[in-house]
Amino acid sequence: MGRTRSSLRRLTAAAITVLATAAAGLVATATPAAAATVPGIDVSHYQGTINWTSVRNAGIQFAFIKATEGTSYKDPKFNTNYVNAYHAGVIRGAYHFARPNISSGAVQANFLASNGGAWSADSRTLPAALDLEANPYSGGYCYGLSTTAMRNWVQDFLNTYRSRTGRYAVIYTTTSFWNQCTGSWSGPWNNHPLWIARWSSSVGTLPPGAPFWSFWQYTDSGRVSGISGNVDRNYWNGDRSRLIALANNT
């Protein structure tokens, strides 16, 4: 996802099982074919120039767009993608790639909120997503943090983002990373929509405490009109009306 695609490829198929849950009122189901009727993508500057009108005409209804990473990196295509997706009628949300070993969660949540991750009730803006996955840089798989320290970091990020925007952030992760690096923590799942990343024909096992998933990233090699090359493809676990409800916090 974004600049960390290579780190996900290094995980085994069993490892790329992710969690997700939904905010109140979402359809709870273990079988995506029954409810995952809303297709989406996630993108960063790696996709180059995107024709968002073509993307929307191809049936894509939502997109998560990389905004920030760590404490200083801003995706150079974010502003263009975020505005053009909106005007094309795509429901969009920003995402932040977490670097838990370089600052507090609060610092990175504020960086996201100040650089594209804020929220407005306009039927097309999702709460931002925290992209939390295996460390692609030096410092160890779990960024050198203990499970307690990782839980505290994530909670600090989530609390700060909610304070800044009034919304519960989406969490993108893999089950294997979450279980290993947070000690199978179930704390966030009552309120935070969870985004599964598992490149497979099934969602797989959810982590403890996650009753169901909200978003599922099911491939990193999708093709969509308006984007040259591969792109991550996703499903929303519900219909469009529930996706708009999440966008509007209703």
N, C-alpha and C positions, 0 to 999 in steps of 0.2 A: 504494500500500500504506500503510495508516494515513493519517497526515496528509500524505503525499507523493504521493497519487494524482494530483494535478494535474501534478506533474513528469513522471510516466510518460506521461500523455496528451500531453505536448508532444513526446515522442519519436516518430519515425516508426515505421511497422510494422517496417521493416527493423532499426531500432535496438533494438526490444524483443525481442531474441533473447537468451536467457540460458543460462547454463551450469548444469550440475549433475553431480555424480558421486555415487557411493555408497560407504558403508563396505564393508569386506570382506564377501563373501558375498551381496551383492545381485545381482539379475538384471541383466545388461548387455544392453540392447537399444536399437536406434534407432527402433523402432516402438512407440509407447505402447499401441496397441490390443492388442498381444500380452501385455502384462504390467501395464499401469496399470489395475488393477481396483479400486484402493482410492481412493475419492473423499474430498476434504477441502476445507477452507476456511481463510482467514485473516481475522482480524477485529481491530478496535480499537473505541474508544468511538464511532466514527462509525456503527456498526451499532446503537447504542442498546441497549435491553434485549433480550436473547436468551433464548428458551426452548430450552435445551439438550437437554431430553428430546425435543422436537419435531425438533430438528436431527438427533439420533442416530436417531430413528425414520424420518427421511427418507433414511437410508442413509449419512450423513456419518460417517466413521470417525476422522478426525483433524482437528486445527485448530492453526494457529499463531496466537498471541494476543499483541497488542502489550503489552509491559511497560514499556519505557523508551525514552528518546531523549536523546542527548547526555550531559550530566553531571547534569541535575537534573529532567528531565521524567519523570513517572510517569503512565501512562495511567490515567485515573480508573475505568475499567471493568475493569481487569486482574484485580484480586483476585476480583471476582464471577465474571467469565468463566472464570478459571482453575480455580476450585473447582467451579463448576457444571458445566463441561465434564467434569471428572474424574468427578463423581458420576453423570453421564448416560452414562458409558461411552465417552466420546470420548478418544482418545489425543491429548494436548495438548503443545504446546511454546511457550515464550515467544520473543518476538523483540525486538531492539533496533535502533532506527533510528540509524545511525552519523552522527556529526557530526565528521569527522576534523580540522576546522580549529579546534576549540575546546578540545581536550585530547588527551592521549596515548591510544593504544588501550588501554593498561593501565587508565587511570582509568575509561574507559567500560565495559570488561569487568567490572571490579569493581563498578561501579554496577549493571550488569545482574544479576550473580550475587547481589548483596545485596538485590535488589528483584524477585525472582520468577524469575530465570533459573537458579537452582540446579537440581540434578538428583537423582533418586532412582530406584532400580531397582524400580519398582512396576508395570511393564507398560503404563503409561499416560502416562509423562513422557518426551518427546523431548529430546535436547540442544537448547539454545537456538539461535536463528538470528541471524546478523549481517545486517541489512538494509543493503546498501551499494549506493547508486544515485545518480543525478544530483542535485546539490545544488539543492533547491527554494528556498533562501534566497540572500542575497547572498554573494559570495565566489568565484564561478566554478563551472563545471560540475564540475570535479574538486576543489572546495574549496580551490583555490589551491595544491595540493600537486603537486610533481613526481612522475613515475612512481616514482622511487626512494623518495621520502618516503611515498607512498601504500602501497607494498609494506611498508615498515617499520612503518607505522601498523597495517596489517591483521595483520601477523605479531605485533606487540605485543599486539593484542587477542586473537588466537587463542591465543597462548602463555599469556596471563594467564587466559583463560577455562578452558583445560585445566588449569592449575595449581589453579584454584579448585574445579573440578567433576570433574576426571578424564575429561572428555569432549571430543571434537573438535566444535567448533561447526559447525552448518550455515551455509552462506553463500548468501544471496539477492542476486542481482545481474542485470544485463543484460550480454550479450556486448559490446555497443558500449561501455558504461561501463567494463567491466573491461578491455577491450583498450586503450581510450584512456587510462584513468587509472592503470592498473598496467603499461602497456606489454606487454600479453598475457602476463602472469606466469602460469607454470604451477605455481608452488611449492606451493599448498595442496591440489591435487587428489588426491594419493595418500591422504589421510586424511580430508579434510573433505567431508561430503555437500553437494552443490551443488544449489541450488534455481533452476530456470529460470523466468523471467517472460517469457512471450511470448504475447500475446493473439491467438491464431491457431489454425488447425486443425492445425498441425504445430509441433514443437518448434523447428525451424530449426538453424542452425549453432551448434555448441558452440565455446567458445574453445579456444585451443591447450592441450593437456595434459589436457583434461577428457574422459575416455573415454566417459562416459555421464552421464545426469542422474538425480537421486534424486527430486526434487519438481519439478512443472511447474505454474506458475500460468498457466492458459490463458485466463482471462477475468477482467475486473473487473466484469462485469455479470451474474453468476449470480443465481439465485433459489433459496432454500432455505426450506422450512417452518420456522417458528420465528424467522425473521429478516425484518423488514419492510424492503423496499428491496433494492438490489443488494448483492452480496457477492462477494469474490474466490473463485473456484473453483480447485481444485488436484487433481492426481493424484499418487499415489505410484507409483514405477516398480518395482513388485513386488507380491506378495500380502501379506495381512494378517500372516502369520507372520513375514515378513521385516521388516515395519514394527515389530512387537513386538520382534524381535531388535535392531533399531536402538535402540528405546526402552530395552531392558535391557542394551545393550552386550554382546551375546552373539553 
